[in-house]
Amino acid sequence: RDLGTKVLQFQTLFTDQVGSDTQALSLSSSLGVSISGTGNASGYLLELPTDGDARARAWVTYSSARHKTNVQTLENPVETMKKLRGVSYDWKGTGQHDVGFIAEEVGDVIPQVVSFGPDGRAEGIDYGRLTSVLVEAMKQQQVEIEKLQSVVKNLTTEQPSLLEDK
C-alpha cells in the first residue's frame, strides 16, 4: 500500500497510525525534520534542518537521583578544568568561525562527556555535562577566595597602612 505524498513517502513503516491534521511533523530531504507546535514564538518544538543548527525550545537531560547510584562529589574540579583547552577555530565545511574544545583533548580529561564512534575515535562533546565540573570548580575557588579575604581583612586590621596607596 502506498503511504504518503510526493513530499513524504514511507518505504518501510511499522506503526498503527500516521497522520497529522496540524502539519506538526514535517520530513523533507531538503529541509530536514521539523516537529512544530506552540512551543515558542517561532512555533517549533524541535527542528533538525539539513543545512543548519538543530534547535528546540529546551534540551532536557534525565538527571533524577532515582536513576543514579554511587553518587559522589567531583574531586579536584579546578585541576580538571585547568587541563582543558578552550579554542577558537574555523569549521572546515563552512569556514564559520567558532569556539569550543577539541573532543580528543576533552576525552583524555573527562571521557564521560565525549561521544566516541565505533572505531573508538572521539566525535563530539556533550557540553551541558561540563556544567557539573564547572560548578564544583567555582565552589572550590570560592572557598579559596573567602579564605584569602579573611587573611586580607586580618592583615589590614592589624596594619591599616597596608590599605594606603603608595
DSSP file (Angstrom, degrees, kcal/mol; ACC not computed):
  #  RESIDUE AA STRUCTURE BP1 BP2  ACC     N-H-->O    O-->H-N    N-H-->O    O-->H-N    TCO  KAPPA ALPHA  PHI   PSI    X-CA   Y-CA   Z-CA
    1    1 A R              0   0    0      0, 0.0     2,-0.5     0, 0.0     0, 0.0   0.000 360.0 360.0 360.0 130.6    0.0    0.0    0.0
    2    2 A D        -     0   0    0      7,-0.0     2,-0.4     2,-0.0     9,-0.1  -0.663 360.0-169.8 -80.1 123.4    1.4    3.4   -0.9
    3    3 A L        +     0   0    0     -2,-0.5     7,-1.1     7,-0.4     2,-0.2  -0.938  43.3  11.7-115.8 137.4    1.5    5.8    2.0
    4    4 A G  B    S-A    9   0A   0     -2,-0.4     5,-0.2     5,-0.2     2,-0.2  -0.579  75.8 -83.1 106.9-165.6    2.2    9.4    1.8
    5    5 A T        -     0   0    0      3,-2.2    -2,-0.1    -2,-0.2     0, 0.0  -0.626  52.9 -78.3-130.5-173.5    2.5   12.1   -0.9
    6    6 A K  S    S+     0   0    0      1,-0.2     3,-0.2    -2,-0.2    -2,-0.0   0.849 132.2  46.1 -59.9 -33.6    5.2   13.3   -3.3
    7    7 A V  S    S+     0   0    0      1,-0.3     2,-0.5    21,-0.1    22,-0.3   0.841 121.9  32.6 -78.6 -34.7    6.8   15.2   -0.4
    8    8 A L        +     0   0    0     20,-0.1    -3,-2.2     2,-0.0     2,-0.4  -0.938  67.4 168.3-133.2 110.5    6.7   12.4    2.2
    9    9 A Q  B     -A    4   0A   0     -2,-0.5     2,-0.5    -5,-0.2    -5,-0.2  -0.953  22.1-147.4-121.2 141.1    6.9    8.7    1.2
   10   10 A F        -     0   0    0     -7,-1.1    -7,-0.4    -2,-0.4     3,-0.2  -0.937  12.8-178.1-108.3 121.9    7.4    5.8    3.6
   11   11 A Q  S    S+     0   0    0     -2,-0.5     2,-0.4     1,-0.4    -1,-0.2   0.913  81.9  11.6 -80.9 -47.6    9.4    2.8    2.3
   12   12 A T  S    S-     0   0    0      2,-0.0     2,-0.4     0, 0.0    -1,-0.4  -0.999  75.4-175.0-132.0 129.5    9.0    0.7    5.4
   13   13 A L        -     0   0    0     -2,-0.4     2,-0.5    -3,-0.2    -3,-0.0  -0.982  15.4-179.9-134.4 124.3    6.6    1.6    8.1
   14   14 A F        +     0   0    0     -2,-0.4     2,-0.3     0, 0.0    -2,-0.0  -0.799  47.1 102.9-120.4  86.0    6.0    0.0   11.4
   15   15 A T        -     0   0    0     -2,-0.5     3,-0.1     1,-0.1    -2,-0.1  -0.986  65.2-133.7-158.6 159.0    3.2    1.9   13.1
   16   16 A D  S    S+     0   0    0     -2,-0.3     2,-0.3     1,-0.3    -1,-0.1   0.746  92.5  14.3 -87.2 -26.4   -0.5    1.8   13.8
   17   17 A Q        -     0   0    0      2,-0.0     2,-0.4     0, 0.0    -1,-0.3  -0.983  56.3-177.1-154.2 136.2   -1.3    5.3   12.7
   18   18 A V        +     0   0    0     -2,-0.3     2,-0.2    -3,-0.1    -3,-0.0  -1.000  38.1  92.2-131.4 134.0    0.4    8.0   10.7
   19   19 A G        -     0   0    0     -2,-0.4     2,-0.3     0, 0.0    -2,-0.0  -0.703  38.2-157.7 155.8 154.8   -1.1   11.4   10.2
   20   20 A S        -     0   0    0     -2,-0.2     3,-0.4     1,-0.1     5,-0.0  -0.888   9.3-168.5-156.5 121.6   -1.4   15.0   11.3
   21   21 A D  S    S+     0   0    0     -2,-0.3    -1,-0.1     1,-0.2     0, 0.0   0.605  95.1  52.5 -81.1 -11.2   -4.1   17.4   10.6
   22   22 A T  S    S-     0   0    0     14,-0.1    -1,-0.2     3,-0.0    14,-0.0   0.404 105.1-122.1-105.2   1.1   -1.9   20.2   12.0
   23   23 A Q        +     0   0    0     -3,-0.4    13,-0.2     1,-0.1    -2,-0.1   0.856  59.6 150.5  58.0  36.1    1.2   19.6   10.0
   24   24 A A        +     0   0    0      1,-0.1    12,-3.3    11,-0.1     2,-0.5   0.779  59.7  51.0 -70.2 -26.6    3.1   19.2   13.3
   25   25 A L  E     +B   35   0B   0     10,-0.2     2,-0.4     2,-0.0    10,-0.2  -0.953  65.8 178.0-118.2 127.8    5.6   16.8   11.7
   26   26 A S  E     -B   34   0B   0      8,-2.7     8,-2.5    -2,-0.5     2,-0.5  -0.992   5.5-176.6-130.3 126.8    7.5   17.6    8.6
   27   27 A L  E     +B   33   0B   0     -2,-0.4     2,-0.4     6,-0.2     6,-0.2  -0.989  14.1 163.1-121.4 127.3   10.1   15.4    6.9
   28   28 A S  E  >  -B   32   0B   0      4,-2.4     4,-2.6    -2,-0.5    22,-0.1  -0.995  41.0-140.4-147.0 136.5   11.9   16.8    3.9
   29   29 A S  T  4 S+     0   0    0     -2,-0.4    -1,-0.1   -22,-0.3     4,-0.1   0.773 110.0  37.8 -66.5 -23.9   15.1   15.7    2.1
   30   30 A S  T  4 S+     0   0    0      2,-0.1    20,-0.3    -3,-0.1    -1,-0.2   0.774 127.9  31.1 -96.4 -29.3   15.9   19.4    1.5
   31   31 A L  T  4 S-     0   0    0      1,-0.3    19,-0.3    18,-0.1     2,-0.3   0.644  95.8-142.7-104.5 -17.5   14.7   20.9    4.8
   32   32 A G  E  <  -B   28   0B   0     -4,-2.6    -4,-2.4    17,-0.3     2,-0.4  -0.670  46.4 -27.0  93.6-147.7   15.2   18.0    7.3
   33   33 A V  E     +BC  27  48B   0     15,-2.3    15,-4.2    -2,-0.3     2,-0.4  -0.905  56.4 178.9-112.1 134.7   13.0   17.1   10.2
   34   34 A S  E     -BC  26  47B   0     -8,-2.5    -8,-2.7    -2,-0.4     2,-0.6  -0.991  14.1-168.1-137.8 129.6   10.7   19.6   11.9
   35   35 A I  E     -BC  25  46B   0     11,-3.6    10,-2.6    -2,-0.4    11,-2.0  -0.959  24.5-170.7-114.5 110.9    8.3   19.0   14.8
   36   36 A S  E     + C   0  44B   0    -12,-3.3     2,-0.3    -2,-0.6     8,-0.2  -0.445  23.3 119.1-101.4 170.7    6.1   22.1   15.2
   37   37 A G  S    S-     0   0    0      6,-2.5     3,-0.2    -2,-0.1    -2,-0.0  -0.950  76.7 -56.1 169.7-149.7    3.6   23.2   17.7
   38   38 A T  S    S+     0   0    0     -2,-0.3     6,-0.1     1,-0.2    -2,-0.1  -0.072  84.5 123.8-109.3  31.8    3.1   26.1   20.1
   39   39 A G  S    S-     0   0    0      4,-0.2     2,-0.3     1,-0.1    -1,-0.2   0.837  78.7 -16.4 -64.6 -36.6    6.4   25.5   21.9
   40   40 A N  S >  S-     0   0    0     -3,-0.2     3,-1.6     1,-0.0    -3,-0.1  -0.897  83.7 -73.5-156.8-176.4    7.8   29.0   21.3
   41   41 A A  T 3  S+     0   0    0      1,-0.3    -2,-0.0    -2,-0.3    -1,-0.0   0.809 128.0  52.1 -60.1 -31.6    7.4   32.2   19.3
   42   42 A S  T 3  S-     0   0    0      2,-0.2    -1,-0.3     1,-0.0     3,-0.1   0.619 111.0-123.4 -81.2 -11.3    8.9   30.6   16.2
   43   43 A G    <   +     0   0    0     -3,-1.6    -6,-2.5     1,-0.3     2,-0.4   0.579  68.8 121.2  84.6   9.6    6.4   27.7   16.5
   44   44 A Y  E     +C   36   0B   0     -8,-0.2    -1,-0.3     1,-0.1    -8,-0.2  -0.843  37.3 179.5-109.0 147.0    8.9   24.9   16.6
   45   45 A L  E    S+     0   0B   0    -10,-2.6    12,-0.9     1,-0.4    13,-0.4   0.699  84.8   1.9-101.5 -39.0    9.5   22.3   19.3
   46   46 A L  E     -CD  35  56B   0    -11,-2.0   -11,-3.6    10,-0.2     2,-0.4  -0.964  65.0-176.6-151.2 132.4   12.3   20.6   17.5
   47   47 A E  E     -CD  34  55B   0      8,-2.4     8,-2.0    -2,-0.3   -13,-0.2  -0.993   7.5-179.8-134.4 127.5   13.9   21.4   14.2
   48   48 A L  E     -C   33   0B   0    -15,-4.2   -15,-2.3    -2,-0.4     6,-0.1  -0.727  19.2-171.7-123.7  78.9   16.6   19.3   12.5
   49   49 A P    >   -     0   0    0      0, 0.0     3,-0.5     0, 0.0   -17,-0.3  -0.289  28.5-131.5 -72.7 157.9   17.4   21.1    9.3
   50   50 A T  T 3  S+     0   0    0    -19,-0.3   -18,-0.1   -20,-0.3   -19,-0.1   0.674 104.1  34.7 -79.3 -16.8   19.7   19.6    6.7
   51   51 A D  T 3  S+     0   0    0    -20,-0.2     2,-0.3   -21,-0.1    -1,-0.2  -0.011 117.3  27.7-130.8  32.2   21.8   22.8    6.4
   52   52 A G  S <  S-     0   0    0     -3,-0.5     2,-0.3     0, 0.0     0, 0.0  -0.885  90.9 -45.5-165.1-164.1   21.9   24.4    9.8
   53   53 A D        -     0   0    0     -2,-0.3     2,-0.1     1,-0.1    -2,-0.1  -0.606  51.0-117.8 -85.3 139.4   21.9   24.0   13.6
   54   54 A A        -     0   0    0     -2,-0.3     2,-0.3    -6,-0.1    -6,-0.2  -0.474  40.6-175.6 -66.7 145.7   19.4   21.9   15.3
   55   55 A R  E     +D   47   0B   0     -8,-2.0    -8,-2.4    -2,-0.1     2,-0.3  -0.992  15.2 166.7-147.1 155.2   17.2   23.9   17.7
   56   56 A A  E     -D   46   0B   0     -2,-0.3   -10,-0.2   -10,-0.2     3,-0.1  -0.956  49.2-103.7-155.8 166.9   14.5   23.4   20.2
   57   57 A R  S    S-     0   0    0    -12,-0.9     2,-0.3    -2,-0.3   -11,-0.1   0.878 103.2 -12.0 -64.2 -37.5   12.7   25.3   23.0
   58   58 A A        -     0   0    0    -13,-0.4     2,-0.5    -3,-0.1    -1,-0.3  -0.982  56.6-137.6-159.5 153.2   14.8   23.4   25.5
   59   59 A W        -     0   0    0     -2,-0.3     2,-0.5    -3,-0.1    -3,-0.0  -0.983  26.5-169.5-114.6 120.4   17.1   20.4   25.8
   60   60 A V        -     0   0    0     -2,-0.5     2,-0.5     3,-0.0    -2,-0.0  -0.937   6.0-162.4-116.6 132.0   16.3   18.3   28.9
   61   61 A T        -     0   0    0     -2,-0.5    -2,-0.0     2,-0.0     2,-0.0  -0.938  30.4-110.0-113.0 132.0   18.6   15.5   30.1
   62   62 A Y        +     0   0    0     -2,-0.5    -2,-0.0     1,-0.1     0, 0.0  -0.372  52.6 151.2 -57.4 133.4   17.3   12.9   32.6
   63   63 A S        +     0   0    0     -2,-0.0    -1,-0.1     5,-0.0     5,-0.0   0.304  10.8 141.8-151.5  11.3   19.1   13.6   35.9
   64   64 A S    >   -     0   0    0      1,-0.1     3,-1.8     2,-0.1     4,-0.1  -0.284  55.6-126.8 -63.9 144.7   16.9   12.4   38.8
   65   65 A A  G >  S+     0   0    0      1,-0.3     3,-1.9     2,-0.2    -1,-0.1   0.769 106.0  71.8 -60.0 -26.5   18.6   10.8   41.8
   66   66 A R  G 3  S+     0   0    0      1,-0.3    -1,-0.3     3,-0.0    -2,-0.1   0.661  97.3  50.1 -67.8 -12.6   16.2    7.9   41.4
   67   67 A H  G <  S+     0   0    0     -3,-1.8     2,-0.3     2,-0.0    -1,-0.3   0.356 105.0  74.9-100.0   3.9   18.1    6.9   38.3
   68   68 A K    <   -     0   0    0     -3,-1.9     2,-0.3    -4,-0.1     3,-0.1  -0.840  49.4-179.4-125.2 153.9   21.5    7.0   39.9
   69   69 A T        +     0   0    0     -2,-0.3    -3,-0.0     1,-0.1    -2,-0.0  -0.937  67.7  32.5-139.5 162.4   23.7    5.0   42.3
   70   70 A N  S    S-     0   0    0     -2,-0.3     2,-0.3     1,-0.2    -1,-0.1   0.894  75.5-174.2  57.9  43.3   27.2    5.6   43.7
   71   71 A V        +     0   0    0     -3,-0.1     2,-0.3    -6,-0.1    -1,-0.2  -0.564   7.9 170.2 -75.2 127.2   26.7    9.4   43.7
   72   72 A Q        -     0   0    0     -2,-0.3     2,-0.2     3,-0.0     3,-0.1  -0.994  37.5-108.8-139.6 143.6   29.9   11.2   44.7
   73   73 A T        -     0   0    0     -2,-0.3     2,-0.0     1,-0.1     0, 0.0  -0.480  49.2 -98.9 -67.8 140.5   31.0   14.9   44.6
   74   74 A L        -     0   0    0     -2,-0.2     2,-0.4    58,-0.1    -1,-0.1  -0.349  37.4-135.5 -63.2 138.5   33.6   15.5   41.9
   75   75 A E  S    S-     0   0    0      1,-0.2     5,-0.1     2,-0.1    -1,-0.1  -0.770  74.4  -1.3 -98.8 142.6   37.2   15.6   43.2
   76   76 A N  S  > S+     0   0    0     -2,-0.4     4,-2.1     1,-0.1    -1,-0.2   0.879  70.7 167.8  51.9  49.0   39.8   18.2   42.2
   77   77 A P  H  > S+     0   0    0      0, 0.0     4,-2.6     0, 0.0    60,-0.2   0.858  72.4  53.7 -64.2 -33.7   37.4   20.1   39.8
   78   78 A V  H  > S+     0   0    0      2,-0.2     4,-2.2     1,-0.2     5,-0.2   0.932 109.7  47.9 -65.7 -43.3   39.8   23.1   39.4
   79   79 A E  H  > S+     0   0    0      1,-0.2     4,-0.8     2,-0.2    -1,-0.2   0.887 111.4  51.8 -62.7 -37.8   42.6   20.8   38.4
   80   80 A T  H >< S+     0   0    0     -4,-2.1     3,-1.0     1,-0.2     4,-0.4   0.940 110.6  47.1 -62.5 -46.9   40.4   19.1   36.0
   81   81 A M  H >< S+     0   0    0     -4,-2.6     3,-1.4     1,-0.3    -2,-0.2   0.848 104.4  61.2 -65.5 -33.8   39.3   22.4   34.4
   82   82 A K  H 3< S+     0   0    0     -4,-2.2    -1,-0.3     1,-0.3    -2,-0.2   0.740  98.6  58.8 -65.1 -20.9   42.9   23.5   34.2
   83   83 A K  T << S+     0   0    0     -3,-1.0    -1,-0.3    -4,-0.8     2,-0.2   0.627  90.0  89.4 -82.2 -13.7   43.6   20.6   31.9
   84   84 A L    <   -     0   0    0     -3,-1.4     2,-0.5    -4,-0.4    22,-0.0  -0.593  65.6-150.3 -86.7 148.0   41.0   21.7   29.3
   85   85 A R        -     0   0    0     -2,-0.2    17,-0.4    17,-0.1     2,-0.3  -0.950   3.8-150.6-121.8 111.6   42.0   24.0   26.5
   86   86 A G        -     0   0    0     -2,-0.5     2,-0.3    15,-0.1    15,-0.2  -0.618  25.7-175.9 -75.8 138.2   39.4   26.4   25.1
   87   87 A V  E     -E  100   0C   0     13,-2.9    13,-2.3    -2,-0.3     2,-0.4  -0.917  26.3-141.4-134.3 158.3   40.0   27.1   21.4
   88   88 A S  E     +E   99   0C   0     -2,-0.3     2,-0.3    11,-0.2    11,-0.2  -0.895  36.4 155.3-110.8 152.3   38.7   29.2   18.6
   89   89 A Y  E     -E   98   0C   0      9,-2.3     9,-2.9    -2,-0.4     2,-0.4  -0.969  40.5-110.1-163.9 170.1   38.6   27.6   15.1
   90   90 A D  E     -E   97   0C   0     -2,-0.3     2,-0.2     7,-0.2     7,-0.2  -0.960  35.6-117.7-114.4 134.9   37.0   27.6   11.7
   91   91 A W     >  -     0   0    0      5,-2.5     4,-2.7    -2,-0.4     5,-0.1  -0.525  17.7-139.5 -69.9 133.3   34.8   24.8   10.5
   92   92 A K  T  4 S+     0   0    0     -2,-0.2    -1,-0.1     1,-0.2     0, 0.0   0.903  97.9  48.4 -61.4 -42.7   36.3   23.0    7.5
   93   93 A G  T  4 S+     0   0    0      1,-0.2    -1,-0.2     3,-0.1    -2,-0.0   0.856 131.0  13.4 -69.6 -36.4   32.9   22.6    5.7
   94   94 A T  T  4 S-     0   0    0      2,-0.1    -2,-0.2    -3,-0.0    -1,-0.2   0.608  87.1-128.1-117.3 -17.1   31.6   26.1    6.1
   95   95 A G     <  +     0   0    0     -4,-2.7    -3,-0.1     1,-0.3     2,-0.1   0.462  53.9 156.0  77.8   0.2   34.6   28.3    7.2
   96   96 A Q        -     0   0    0     -6,-0.1    -5,-2.5    -5,-0.1    -1,-0.3  -0.388  43.7-124.9 -64.2 132.6   32.4   29.6   10.0
   97   97 A H  E     +E   90   0C   0     -7,-0.2     2,-0.3    -3,-0.1    -7,-0.2  -0.585  43.1 160.1 -78.7 140.6   34.4   30.8   13.0
   98   98 A D  E     -E   89   0C   0     -9,-2.9    -9,-2.3    -2,-0.2     2,-0.3  -0.906  31.1-131.6-151.5 173.4   33.5   29.2   16.3
   99   99 A V  E     +E   88   0C   0     -2,-0.3     2,-0.3   -11,-0.2   -11,-0.2  -0.944  47.4  93.5-131.3 155.1   34.7   28.5   19.8
  100  100 A G  E     -E   87   0C   0    -13,-2.3   -13,-2.9    -2,-0.3     2,-0.3  -0.960  63.7 -62.1 165.8-144.7   34.8   25.3   21.9
  101  101 A F        -     0   0    0     -2,-0.3     2,-0.6   -15,-0.2   -15,-0.1  -0.789  41.1-106.1-128.7 171.2   37.0   22.4   22.7
  102  102 A I    >>  -     0   0    0    -17,-0.4     4,-2.3    -2,-0.3     3,-0.5  -0.928  26.5-142.9-101.1 121.7   38.7   19.6   20.8
  103  103 A A  H 3> S+     0   0    0     -2,-0.6     4,-2.7     1,-0.3     5,-0.2   0.856  98.7  54.5 -56.1 -40.1   36.9   16.3   21.6
  104  104 A E  H 3> S+     0   0    0      1,-0.2     4,-1.0     2,-0.2    -1,-0.3   0.905 110.4  46.6 -61.3 -40.9   40.0   14.2   21.6
  105  105 A E  H <> S+     0   0    0     -3,-0.5     4,-0.7     2,-0.2     3,-0.4   0.910 113.7  47.0 -68.3 -43.1   41.6   16.5   24.2
  106  106 A V  H >X S+     0   0    0     -4,-2.3     4,-3.7     1,-0.2     3,-1.1   0.884 106.4  60.1 -65.4 -37.8   38.5   16.6   26.4
  107  107 A G  H 3< S+     0   0    0     -4,-2.7    -1,-0.2    -5,-0.3    -2,-0.2   0.800 100.6  55.1 -60.5 -29.4   38.3   12.8   26.1
  108  108 A D  H 3< S+     0   0    0     -4,-1.0    -1,-0.3    -3,-0.4    -2,-0.2   0.750 121.3  29.2 -72.5 -24.0   41.7   12.5   27.7
  109  109 A V  H << S+     0   0    0     -3,-1.1    -2,-0.2    -4,-0.7    -3,-0.1   0.847 139.4  11.9-103.5 -48.7   40.5   14.5   30.7
  110  110 A I    ><  +     0   0    0     -4,-3.7     3,-1.8    -5,-0.1     4,-0.2  -0.669  63.0 171.8-133.3  75.7   36.7   13.8   31.1
  111  111 A P  G >  S+     0   0    0      0, 0.0     3,-1.4     0, 0.0    -4,-0.1   0.723  70.1  75.5 -62.4 -20.1   35.8   10.9   28.8
  112  112 A Q  G 3  S+     0   0    0      1,-0.3    -5,-0.1    -5,-0.0    17,-0.0   0.734  96.7  47.0 -64.1 -21.6   32.3   10.8   30.3
  113  113 A V  G <  S+     0   0    0     -3,-1.8    13,-3.2    -7,-0.2     2,-0.4   0.383  98.4  86.0-101.3   3.9   31.3   13.9   28.3
  114  114 A V  E <   -F  125   0D   0     -3,-1.4     2,-0.4    11,-0.2    11,-0.2  -0.861  67.3-142.4-108.7 137.7   32.7   12.7   25.0
  115  115 A S  E     -F  124   0D   0      9,-2.4     8,-3.1    -2,-0.4     9,-1.3  -0.833  18.3-157.0 -96.2 136.9   30.9   10.5   22.4
  116  116 A F  E     -F  122   0D   0     -2,-0.4     6,-0.2     6,-0.2     5,-0.0  -0.906  10.9-127.3-115.7 140.5   33.1    8.0   20.6
  117  117 A G    >   -     0   0    0      4,-2.8     3,-2.4    -2,-0.4    -1,-0.0  -0.177  39.7 -90.7 -75.6 174.6   32.5    6.4   17.3
  118  118 A P  T 3  S+     0   0    0      0, 0.0    -1,-0.1     0, 0.0    -2,-0.0   0.758 128.6  58.3 -58.8 -25.0   32.5    2.7   16.6
  119  119 A D  T 3  S-     0   0    0      2,-0.1     3,-0.1     1,-0.0    -2,-0.0   0.421 119.5-110.8 -85.6   2.2   36.2    3.0   15.8
  120  120 A G  S <  S+     0   0    0     -3,-2.4     2,-0.3     1,-0.3     3,-0.0   0.451  73.9 136.1  84.8   0.2   36.9    4.4   19.3
  121  121 A R        -     0   0    0      1,-0.1    -4,-2.8    -5,-0.0    -1,-0.3  -0.613  63.0-105.6 -84.4 141.8   37.7    7.9   17.9
  122  122 A A  E     +F  116   0D   0     -2,-0.3    -6,-0.2    -6,-0.2   -18,-0.2  -0.405  43.2 167.8 -63.6 137.3   36.3   10.9   19.7
  123  123 A E  E     -     0   0D   0     -8,-3.1     2,-0.3     1,-0.4    -7,-0.2   0.700  53.4  -8.0-119.8 -41.7   33.4   12.5   17.7
  124  124 A G  E     -F  115   0D   0     -9,-1.3    -9,-2.4   -21,-0.1     2,-0.4  -0.935  53.5-123.2-155.5 173.0   31.7   15.1   19.9
  125  125 A I  E     -F  114   0D   0     -2,-0.3     2,-1.2   -11,-0.2   -11,-0.2  -0.977  14.5-138.9-127.6 137.1   31.2   16.6   23.3
  126  126 A D    >   -     0   0    0    -13,-3.2     3,-1.3    -2,-0.4     4,-0.4  -0.768  25.8-173.8 -90.2  89.0   28.1   16.9   25.5
  127  127 A Y  G >  S+     0   0    0     -2,-1.2     3,-1.5     1,-0.3     4,-0.4   0.815  75.1  64.3 -58.7 -34.3   28.9   20.5   26.6
  128  128 A G  G >  S+     0   0    0      1,-0.3     3,-1.3     2,-0.2     4,-0.3   0.825  95.1  59.2 -60.0 -32.4   26.0   20.6   29.0
  129  129 A R  G X  S+     0   0    0     -3,-1.3     3,-0.6     1,-0.3     4,-0.5   0.642  90.7  70.0 -74.9 -13.0   27.5   17.9   31.1
  130  130 A L  G <> S+     0   0    0     -3,-1.5     4,-2.2    -4,-0.4     3,-0.5   0.700  79.9  81.1 -71.6 -18.2   30.6   20.0   31.7
  131  131 A T  H <> S+     0   0    0     -3,-1.3     4,-2.8    -4,-0.4     5,-0.2   0.871  84.6  56.4 -56.7 -40.4   28.5   22.3   33.8
  132  132 A S  H <> S+     0   0    0     -3,-0.6     4,-1.9    -4,-0.3    -1,-0.2   0.884 109.1  46.1 -62.5 -37.6   28.8   20.0   36.9
  133  133 A V  H  > S+     0   0    0     -4,-0.5     4,-2.3    -3,-0.5    -1,-0.2   0.914 113.0  50.2 -69.6 -42.3   32.6   20.2   36.7
  134  134 A L  H  X S+     0   0    0     -4,-2.2     4,-2.6     2,-0.2    -2,-0.2   0.905 110.0  50.1 -62.1 -42.6   32.4   24.0   36.3
  135  135 A V  H  X S+     0   0    0     -4,-2.8     4,-2.4     1,-0.2    -1,-0.2   0.936 112.5  46.1 -62.9 -46.9   30.1   24.4   39.3
  136  136 A E  H  X S+     0   0    0     -4,-1.9     4,-2.1    -5,-0.2    -1,-0.2   0.872 112.7  51.0 -65.4 -35.6   32.3   22.3   41.6
  137  137 A A  H  X S+     0   0    0     -4,-2.3     4,-2.5   -60,-0.2    -2,-0.2   0.914 110.2  49.5 -65.8 -42.5   35.4   24.2   40.4
  138  138 A M  H  X S+     0   0    0     -4,-2.6     4,-2.4     2,-0.2    -2,-0.2   0.907 110.6  50.1 -63.3 -41.7   33.7   27.5   41.0
  139  139 A K  H  X S+     0   0    0     -4,-2.4     4,-1.8     2,-0.2    -1,-0.2   0.909 110.6  49.7 -62.7 -41.7   32.7   26.4   44.5
  140  140 A Q  H  X S+     0   0    0     -4,-2.1     4,-1.6     1,-0.2    -2,-0.2   0.917 112.1  47.9 -63.3 -43.4   36.2   25.3   45.3
  141  141 A Q  H  X S+     0   0    0     -4,-2.5     4,-2.7     1,-0.2    -2,-0.2   0.882 107.3  56.7 -64.8 -37.6   37.6   28.6   44.1
  142  142 A Q  H  X S+     0   0    0     -4,-2.4     4,-2.6     1,-0.2    -1,-0.2   0.892 104.1  52.6 -62.8 -39.7   35.0   30.5   46.2
  143  143 A V  H  X S+     0   0    0     -4,-1.8     4,-1.9     1,-0.2    -1,-0.2   0.923 111.4  47.2 -59.5 -44.4   36.3   28.7   49.3
  144  144 A E  H  X S+     0   0    0     -4,-1.6     4,-2.3     2,-0.2    -2,-0.2   0.900 110.9  51.3 -64.9 -41.2   39.8   29.8   48.4
  145  145 A I  H  X S+     0   0    0     -4,-2.7     4,-2.6     1,-0.2    -2,-0.2   0.924 109.7  49.7 -61.5 -45.0   38.7   33.4   47.8
  146  146 A E  H  X S+     0   0    0     -4,-2.6     4,-1.9     1,-0.2    -1,-0.2   0.873 109.6  51.5 -65.2 -36.6   36.9   33.6   51.1
  147  147 A K  H  X S+     0   0    0     -4,-1.9     4,-2.1     2,-0.2    -1,-0.2   0.936 111.9  46.8 -62.4 -45.6   40.0   32.3   52.9
  148  148 A L  H  X S+     0   0    0     -4,-2.3     4,-2.7     1,-0.2    -2,-0.2   0.881 109.4  54.0 -65.3 -38.4   42.1   35.0   51.2
  149  149 A Q  H  X S+     0   0    0     -4,-2.6     4,-2.6     1,-0.2    -1,-0.2   0.900 108.5  50.0 -61.4 -40.0   39.6   37.7   52.0
  150  150 A S  H  X S+     0   0    0     -4,-1.9     4,-2.4     2,-0.2    -2,-0.2   0.907 110.8  48.7 -64.7 -42.4   39.7   36.7   55.7
  151  151 A V  H  X S+     0   0    0     -4,-2.1     4,-2.6     2,-0.2    -2,-0.2   0.929 112.6  48.1 -62.7 -45.8   43.6   36.8   55.6
  152  152 A V  H  X S+     0   0    0     -4,-2.7     4,-2.7     2,-0.2     5,-0.2   0.912 111.3  50.6 -62.3 -43.1   43.5   40.3   54.0
  153  153 A K  H  X S+     0   0    0     -4,-2.6     4,-1.8     1,-0.2    -1,-0.2   0.929 112.1  47.0 -61.1 -45.9   40.9   41.6   56.5
  154  154 A N  H  X S+     0   0    0     -4,-2.4     4,-2.0     2,-0.2    -2,-0.2   0.912 113.6  48.3 -62.6 -43.1   43.0   40.3   59.4
  155  155 A L  H  X S+     0   0    0     -4,-2.6     4,-2.4     1,-0.2    -2,-0.2   0.916 113.3  46.0 -64.2 -43.7   46.2   41.8   57.9
  156  156 A T  H  < S+     0   0    0     -4,-2.7    -1,-0.2     2,-0.2    -2,-0.2   0.771 110.3  54.1 -74.6 -24.1   44.6   45.2   57.2
  157  157 A T  H  < S+     0   0    0     -4,-1.8    -1,-0.2    -5,-0.2    -2,-0.2   0.905 115.5  39.6 -70.3 -41.7   43.0   45.3   60.7
  158  158 A E  H  < S+     0   0    0     -4,-2.0    -2,-0.2     1,-0.3    -1,-0.2   0.823 133.2  24.6 -75.2 -32.1   46.4   44.8   62.3
  159  159 A Q    ><  +     0   0    0     -4,-2.4     3,-2.3    -5,-0.2    -1,-0.3  -0.677  64.7 177.5-136.0  79.4   48.3   47.0   59.8
  160  160 A P  G >  S+     0   0    0      0, 0.0     3,-1.9     0, 0.0     4,-0.3   0.732  75.1  75.7 -56.6 -23.1   45.9   49.7   58.3
  161  161 A S  G >  S+     0   0    0      1,-0.3     3,-1.0     2,-0.2    -5,-0.1   0.703  78.2  74.3 -64.8 -16.8   48.8   51.2   56.4
  162  162 A L  G <  S+     0   0    0     -3,-2.3    -1,-0.3     1,-0.2    -6,-0.1   0.746  91.7  56.5 -66.0 -21.7   48.6   48.2   54.0
  163  163 A L  G <  S+     0   0    0     -3,-1.9    -1,-0.2    -4,-0.2    -2,-0.2   0.621  85.2 104.2 -84.0 -13.6   45.5   49.8   52.5
  164  164 A E  S <  S-     0   0    0     -3,-1.0     2,-0.3    -4,-0.3    -3,-0.0  -0.425  77.8-115.9 -72.5 141.8   47.2   53.1   51.7
  165  165 A D              0   0    0      1,-0.1    -1,-0.1    -2,-0.1    -2,-0.1  -0.588 360.0 360.0 -73.3 135.7   48.1   53.8   48.1
  166  166 A K              0   0    0     -2,-0.3    -1,-0.1     0, 0.0    -2,-0.0   0.412 360.0 360.0 -96.8 360.0   51.9   54.0   47.7
